[in-house]
């Protein structure tokens, strides 16, 4: 058996079985999808990766990482990559859906320039990669209030990222705009911990048009990204906090 045949066997799944006493058993297979995820070690990415690995919709999951850090899994292929040279990455496997959960903070990045590289440049380059490789879906995390002409640096960067990606000719683009993400981070951020506690108190008071500003569990965002990826709608769709929840 060659590598191609082996890959085919890994990415098919029995849809249903037809049995008749007078005829042989007929097994009808459906083609399983291949997903690629960047940012699998982040707050949303960790949860989304587990959903992709447990799903019967995906036969293979490729995770682009800066350093080896993920647990082994039969479906998972971990690729260590320098995101500055993302365009040099090639795969013989047809990727269907790309999920981008990359993100940082200005404090962690060290400067506004470094922040732009992670939260805009890398994301746009990954979307271009998906476009070049004829992927069906590009799903990305942005932020509530993101707009290209915002006076806020963070929201302006996110908005410009959205505009750059939306200009591409990908069949489907899903943009998720959550407010503050809740969950157990690998690194402790004092300011965000205080914000989390406050937002948990104020969440019930945010009604109507303010619902999109409610803090949301990262696992909910991951679940929404996974579920919406199973839709067949074409074009660019943005999901605000209330839509995600």
QUIHUTA-V324759 format. One record per backbone hydrogen bond with DSSP energy under -1.0 kcal/mol. NH is the residue of the N-H (numbers start at 1). CO is the residue of the C=O. If there is no record, write none. Layout:
nh=NH co=CO
nh=NH co=CO
//
This chain:
nh=6 co=2
nh=7 co=3
nh=8 co=4
nh=9 co=5
nh=10 co=6
nh=11 co=7
nh=13 co=30
nh=15 co=28
nh=16 co=28
nh=18 co=26
nh=23 co=20
nh=26 co=18
nh=28 co=16
nh=30 co=13
nh=32 co=11
nh=33 co=57
nh=35 co=60
nh=36 co=97
nh=37 co=62
nh=38 co=99
nh=42 co=39
nh=46 co=42
nh=48 co=44
nh=49 co=45
nh=50 co=46
nh=51 co=47
nh=52 co=48
nh=53 co=49
nh=54 co=50
nh=59 co=33
nh=60 co=33
nh=61 co=75
nh=62 co=35
nh=63 co=77
nh=64 co=37
nh=65 co=79
nh=77 co=61
nh=79 co=63
nh=81 co=65
nh=85 co=82
nh=86 co=83
nh=88 co=85
nh=89 co=86
nh=96 co=34
nh=97 co=34
nh=98 co=137
nh=99 co=36
nh=100 co=139
nh=101 co=38
nh=109 co=105
nh=110 co=106
nh=115 co=111
nh=116 co=112
nh=117 co=113
nh=118 co=114
nh=119 co=115
nh=120 co=116
nh=121 co=116
nh=122 co=117
nh=124 co=120
nh=125 co=121
nh=126 co=122
nh=127 co=123
nh=128 co=124
nh=129 co=125
nh=130 co=126
nh=131 co=127
nh=132 co=128
nh=133 co=129
nh=134 co=131
nh=135 co=130
nh=136 co=96
nh=137 co=96
nh=138 co=172
nh=139 co=98
nh=140 co=174
nh=141 co=100
nh=142 co=176
nh=144 co=178
nh=146 co=143
nh=147 co=155
nh=150 co=147
nh=156 co=152
nh=157 co=153
nh=158 co=154
nh=159 co=155
nh=160 co=156
nh=161 co=157
nh=162 co=158
nh=163 co=159
nh=164 co=160
nh=165 co=161
nh=166 co=162
nh=167 co=163
nh=168 co=165
nh=172 co=136
nh=173 co=235
nh=174 co=138
nh=175 co=237
nh=176 co=140
nh=177 co=239
nh=182 co=216
nh=193 co=189
nh=194 co=190
nh=195 co=191
nh=196 co=192
nh=197 co=193
nh=198 co=194
nh=199 co=195
nh=200 co=196
nh=201 co=197
nh=202 co=198
nh=203 co=199
nh=205 co=202
nh=206 co=203
nh=207 co=205
nh=210 co=207
nh=211 co=208
nh=213 co=210
nh=214 co=211
nh=216 co=180
nh=218 co=182
nh=221 co=217
nh=222 co=218
nh=223 co=219
nh=224 co=220
nh=225 co=221
nh=226 co=222
nh=227 co=223
nh=228 co=224
nh=229 co=225
nh=230 co=227
nh=231 co=228
nh=235 co=171
nh=237 co=173
nh=239 co=175
nh=244 co=240
nh=245 co=241
//
